[in-house]
Amino acid sequence: MNTVKKIYADMPEIINVPKEFIHRKGEVIIILDEAVPKKASFLKDFYGSIPDFPERAPQGDFEERVPL
């Protein structure tokens, strides 16, 4: 039995198979990792969590460095 395992961080619309697998009997199993939130819902979860950033205090002057 020949097998191929491929893990996608971003599932493509079309999954290519090796040439030697084309037109042969086979089985495709897709297991989604539900622990990773979708990007859209992930951003919506944090949108508005910090209503306004506080004002930054003065950071001072840059230190003088010896050129390399």
C-alpha positions as CSV (number, residue, x, y, z in Angstrom):
1,M,0.0,0.0,0.0
2,N,1.3,3.4,-0.9
3,T,0.5,6.3,1.4
4,V,0.9,10.0,1.4
5,K,0.4,12.2,4.4
6,K,0.2,16.0,4.1
7,I,-0.7,18.5,6.8
8,Y,-2.0,21.9,5.6
9,A,-1.9,25.0,7.8
10,D,-4.3,26.6,5.3
11,M,-6.4,24.0,3.4
12,P,-6.3,24.6,-0.4
13,E,-9.4,24.4,-2.6
14,I,-7.8,21.7,-4.7
15,I,-5.7,18.9,-3.3
16,N,-3.2,17.5,-5.8
17,V,-2.3,13.8,-5.7
18,P,0.9,12.1,-7.0
19,K,0.8,11.1,-10.7
20,E,1.1,7.4,-9.8
21,F,-2.1,7.6,-7.8
22,I,-4.2,9.1,-10.6
23,H,-7.0,6.8,-12.0
24,R,-6.5,4.2,-9.3
25,K,-8.8,3.1,-6.4
26,G,-8.0,5.0,-3.2
27,E,-9.4,6.6,-0.1
28,V,-9.2,10.2,1.0
29,I,-9.7,11.1,4.7
30,I,-9.8,14.7,5.8
31,I,-9.6,15.5,9.5
32,L,-10.0,19.1,10.5
33,D,-8.1,20.4,13.6
34,E,-11.0,22.2,15.4
35,A,-8.6,23.3,18.1
36,V,-7.3,26.1,15.8
37,P,-9.8,28.9,15.5
38,K,-10.6,30.3,12.1
39,K,-8.9,33.6,11.3
40,A,-12.1,35.6,10.9
41,S,-13.6,34.4,14.2
42,F,-10.3,34.7,16.0
43,L,-10.0,38.4,15.0
44,K,-13.6,39.0,16.0
45,D,-13.0,37.5,19.4
46,F,-10.4,40.2,20.2
47,Y,-11.9,43.1,18.3
48,G,-12.7,45.9,20.7
49,S,-11.1,44.1,23.7
50,I,-9.0,47.2,24.4
51,P,-11.2,50.2,23.8
52,D,-8.5,52.8,23.8
53,F,-4.7,52.6,24.3
54,P,-3.4,54.7,27.1
55,E,-1.1,57.6,26.3
56,R,2.5,56.7,26.3
57,A,4.9,58.6,28.6
58,P,7.9,60.2,27.0
59,Q,10.5,57.6,26.2
60,G,13.6,59.8,26.5
61,D,16.4,60.2,24.0
62,F,18.2,57.4,22.1
63,E,21.4,56.4,23.6
64,E,24.6,57.2,21.7
65,R,26.4,54.1,20.4
66,V,29.9,53.6,19.2
67,P,29.9,52.8,15.5
68,L,31.0,49.3,14.6
